[in-house]
């Protein structure tokens, strides 16, 4: 028997939007299916709104959990119009109540004038909103979103994620999203759990996942960056880390404690450098060759090579358009330093 989840534990406050973020096979979708009641965990307990819905010996049926689900393909009924799709889960209330509820949900998702249309007449983003309205209509205790943007164009995803966040916050719905796309997670969620091998490696805010990753694997998965070898040196003028870019001063006590715990007997460790930690500076004595560049509108993302062959990433304002193969001056500029043991995986 293959174990998918192991020791998975997290909690969401009422109205909070959480996310399980991870690559394919990390266990995030299995966790969502267990919460929805589609599969039974072998161990552990699931509570929704203070009510136990799953134990090893007892499992509440999905339709009795008060959970709404928006599937990856939206799963709209093609033979029903938008209003009928939204009303599908409202059969136990009167016709007048159902009509008012559908009207309120369509207004919430900005589709008031689309009630008579059919799913095939809508864009992908509109179909997603209909699926959201249908899931919210019965007022679920928890809303589960299964890779909700995967069928949309990349350019739309972040915009729609922010739009969806506004809708969920306005409605006050406790929500759990599962996705492999960190930018969707950043745009939508209050708290994110990075999944690795069926466990949560770090459950935190997006800012802390990026700037204070709990492990090298989290740092590698969230955001972009490279790991430079360095050496911790304690001088009369303060501690610093010596890397190929030069001396990186350690100005924060927490950074110093982390560096001391990561350094081996010789002071060797690795430093995480994000693209925004490396600044273009023509006056800097440190030179790097431009290997690749990707235009990002306001910025270029440069891939640079140091004299040792070590590569770096740097975000540079796009009016600094340097040709591939030419050297540019760079320097380190960050508020804090993130370090890991040199042997960390």
Residue pairs with C-beta under 8 A, 6 or more apart in sequence:
3 198
4 27
4 30
4 198
5 27
5 30
5 31
5 34
5 41
5 198
5 199
6 197
6 198
6 199
7 198
7 199
8 27
8 31
8 44
8 198
8 199
8 200
9 44
9 200
10 18
10 193
10 200
10 203
12 18
12 142
12 174
12 175
12 176
12 191
13 174
14 172
14 174
15 169
15 172
15 173
15 174
16 174
16 175
16 190
16 191
17 165
17 168
17 169
17 174
17 175
17 176
17 177
17 188
17 189
17 190
17 191
18 175
18 176
18 177
18 189
18 190
18 191
18 192
18 193
19 176
19 177
19 178
19 179
19 185
19 188
19 189
19 191
19 192
19 193
20 28
20 31
20 32
20 176
20 177
20 178
20 179
20 192
20 193
20 195
20 200
21 28
21 178
21 179
21 180
21 182
21 185
21 192
21 193
21 194
21 195
21 222
22 28
22 180
22 194
22 195
22 196
22 221
23 180
23 221
24 180
26 195
26 196
26 197
26 198
27 195
27 197
27 198
27 199
28 178
28 179
28 180
28 195
29 146
29 147
29 178
30 39
30 198
31 178
31 195
32 144
32 146
32 176
32 178
33 39
34 40
34 41
34 46
34 54
35 46
35 48
35 67
35 142
35 144
35 176
36 62
36 65
36 67
36 69
36 144
37 53
37 54
37 59
37 60
37 61
37 62
37 65
37 67
38 62
40 54
40 59
41 54
41 56
42 56
43 56
44 54
44 55
44 56
45 52
45 54
45 55
46 52
46 53
46 54
47 53
48 65
48 66
48 67
48 141
48 142
49 66
49 141
49 142
52 58
53 59
53 60
53 65
54 60
65 141
66 140
66 141
66 142
67 140
67 141
67 142
67 143
67 144
68 135
68 136
68 138
68 140
68 142
68 143
68 144
69 135
69 143
69 144
69 145
69 146
70 128
70 131
70 132
70 135
70 143
70 144
70 145
70 146
70 148
71 131
71 146
72 146
72 147
72 148
72 150
72 151
73 151
74 119
74 127
74 128
74 130
74 131
74 151
75 131
76 85
76 119
76 127
76 130
76 131
76 134
77 84
77 85
77 88
77 119
78 118
78 119
78 120
79 118
80 88
80 118
81 115
81 116
81 117
81 118
82 106
82 111
82 114
82 115
82 116
82 117
82 118
82 119
82 122
82 130
83 102
83 106
83 115
83 116
85 119
85 130
85 134
86 102
86 105
86 106
86 115
86 130
86 133
86 134
86 137
87 98
87 101
87 102
87 137
88 134
89 134
89 137
89 138
90 97
90 98
90 101
90 102
90 137
90 138
91 98
93 101
101 137
102 115
102 133
102 137
103 112
103 115
105 133
105 134
105 136
105 137
106 112
106 114
106 115
106 133
108 133
108 136
108 167
108 170
108 171
109 129
109 130
109 132
109 133
109 167
110 129
111 126
111 129
111 130
111 133
114 122
114 126
114 130
119 127
119 130
122 130
124 151
124 152
124 153
124 156
125 152
125 156
125 160
128 148
128 149
128 152
128 160
128 164
131 148
132 164
132 167
135 143
136 143
136 171
136 173
140 173
141 174
142 173
142 174
142 175
142 176
143 168
143 173
143 174
143 175
143 176
144 175
144 176
144 178
145 175
145 176
145 177
145 178
145 179
146 178
147 178
147 179
147 180
148 164
148 177
148 179
149 156
149 157
149 160
149 161
149 179
149 181
149 184
150 179
150 181
152 160
157 181
157 183
157 184
158 183
158 184
158 187
161 183
161 184
161 187
161 188
162 187
162 188
164 188
165 187
165 188
168 175
177 184
177 185
177 188
177 189
179 185
182 221
182 222
182 223
185 192
185 206
186 192
186 206
189 206
190 205
191 203
191 204
191 205
192 203
192 204
192 205
192 206
192 209
193 200
193 202
193 203
194 200
194 201
194 202
194 203
194 209
194 218
194 221
194 222
195 201
196 217
196 218
201 214
201 215
201 217
201 218
202 209
202 213
202 214
202 215
202 218
204 212
204 214
209 218
209 222
209 223
210 222
210 223
210 274
211 336
211 338
212 338
213 219
213 222
213 272
213 338
215 340
215 344
216 227
216 270
216 272
216 340
216 344
216 345
217 345
219 225
219 272
219 338
219 340
223 274
224 274
224 275
224 301
224 313
225 272
225 273
225 274
225 275
225 277
225 313
226 272
226 273
226 310
226 311
226 312
226 313
227 270
227 271
227 272
227 273
227 340
228 243
228 244
228 245
228 270
228 271
228 273
228 310
228 312
229 243
229 268
229 269
229 270
229 271
229 310
229 342
230 241
230 242
230 243
230 248
230 268
230 269
230 270
230 271
230 339
231 241
231 242
231 243
231 263
231 266
231 267
231 268
231 269
232 239
232 241
232 259
232 260
232 263
232 267
232 268
232 269
232 339
233 239
233 240
233 241
233 242
233 247
233 267
238 249
238 250
239 249
239 250
239 256
239 259
240 247
240 248
240 249
240 250
241 247
241 248
241 250
241 259
241 269
241 271
241 337
241 339
242 248
243 271
243 332
244 286
244 306
244 307
244 308
244 310
245 278
245 286
245 306
245 330
245 331
245 332
246 286
246 331
246 332
248 271
248 332
248 337
250 256
250 259
250 337
251 335
251 336
252 335
252 336
252 337
254 336
255 336
255 337
255 338
255 339
258 338
258 339
259 269
259 337
259 339
262 269
262 270
262 339
262 340
262 341
262 342
262 344
263 269
263 339
263 341
264 341
264 342
264 343
268 342
269 339
269 340
269 341
269 342
270 339
270 340
270 341
270 342
270 344
271 337
271 338
271 339
272 338
272 339
272 340
273 312
273 313
273 332
273 334
274 313
274 334
275 301
275 313
275 314
275 315
276 315
276 334
277 332
277 333
277 334
278 304
278 312
278 313
278 314
278 315
278 330
278 331
278 332
278 333
279 314
279 330
279 331
279 332
279 333
280 314
280 316
280 317
280 320
280 328
280 329
280 330
281 329
281 330
281 331
282 328
282 329
283 329
284 329
284 330
284 331
285 329
286 306
286 329
286 330
286 331
287 307
287 327
287 328
287 329
287 330
288 304
288 305
288 306
288 312
288 314
288 327
288 328
288 330
289 304
289 305
289 325
289 326
289 327
290 302
290 303
290 304
290 322
290 323
290 324
290 325
290 326
290 327
290 328
291 303
291 304
291 305
291 311
291 324
292 302
292 303
292 324
293 300
293 301
293 302
293 303
293 322
293 324
294 300
294 301
295 318
296 315
296 318
297 318
298 317
298 318
299 315
299 316
299 317
299 318
300 315
300 316
300 317
300 318
300 320
300 321
300 322
301 313
301 314
301 315
302 313
302 314
302 315
302 316
302 322
302 328
303 311
303 312
303 313
304 311
304 312
304 313
304 314
304 328
304 330
305 311
305 312
306 312
312 330
314 330
316 322
320 328
322 328
